């Protein structure tokens, strides 16, 4: 799960109503509660983790990516949907975190 700056997102007049209706705080609380109940670890990615800006193929970070850019195009030739790209990066982040926790 990704820790988002919800207060910052709420300042965007185009996104504020949709974000408010999603109740992100309640969603996170429910995920953490249910996961603890079922003994499943929840991994929270830092809000500064570049999930959308990081290329899932080569690891290059595209610093100039705008919210309006829905397709991620990397110099290595990777062309992928931005949200799918973020999900792949968050999956890898979670797997790496779990591996590090099991080694320690």
N, C-alpha and C positions, 0 to 999 in steps of 0.2 A: 504494500500500500504506500502511496506517495503522500507525504506531508505537504499540503498546499498552503499558500498564503491567501486564505479565504478573504481576509479584510482587504488585501490588495486587489483581488479579483472583483470584489464588490464595488470598487471604485470605477470599474469599467461599466458604463451605462448600458452597453449592449449585452453584457453577461450577468449583471447583478440579479435580475429577476429569476433567470434560469438557475443560477447558483443558489439563490435563497430557497427556491422550491425543492432543491435536492436534499437539503438538510444534511450536509456533509458531516457535521459534528455528531449527529445522532447515528449516522451510518457507521462512522468509525467506532463509536461507543459499542454499537451492536456487534460489529465484527470482532472487536477485542473481547467482549463479554462471551460471545458464542465460542470463540477460539479457546479462551481460557477454560470454559466449561468442558470442551471436548479435547483439551490438552494438545492444541495445535498452536505452533508458534506463529506470531504475527510479526512481520518485519516491516518497519516503517523507513522508507527512503527519505533522507534529508531533503528539505525543500530546495536546496541548492544543487541537488543531483541533476545533471543535465539529461534527463530521460528523453526529451524530444530532440535535443540538439546533438546527441551522441550517435555516431554512425554505428549500427549494430554489426557491420562487416569489418571495418578497418579501425574503428575507435576514434576517428577524427571528430572534433567538436566544431559544429557550425555556429559561430557566435552571432551571426547576423540573421538568424532564423526568426521570422515574424509570426505572430499568431495567425495571420491570414494565409501563411504558407501551409497548405494542407498536404502537399506532397514533398517529401524529403528527398533532395537530390544531392548526392555526395560526389566528390572528385574521383572516388574509386569506381564509380559507375553504379552504385547502389541507388535505386529509385524505388521508394516505398512510401506507403501512407504514413503520415506523421504519427497518428495514434497507434498504429500497429508497431511502428518503430519504438515508440515509448514503452509499449507493453513488452516487447522483446528485451529492451534494456532493463526494465524493472524485474523481469523474470531472472535475468542473469545476475542482477544485483542481489536478489533474494537468495539464489542458489549459492553465490559466493559468500554471502553473510552466514548462511547455514553451515557451509563447509568450514569457515573460520571458527564458528562457535563449537563445532564438533571436535576440531583439533585442539582447541584450548582446554 
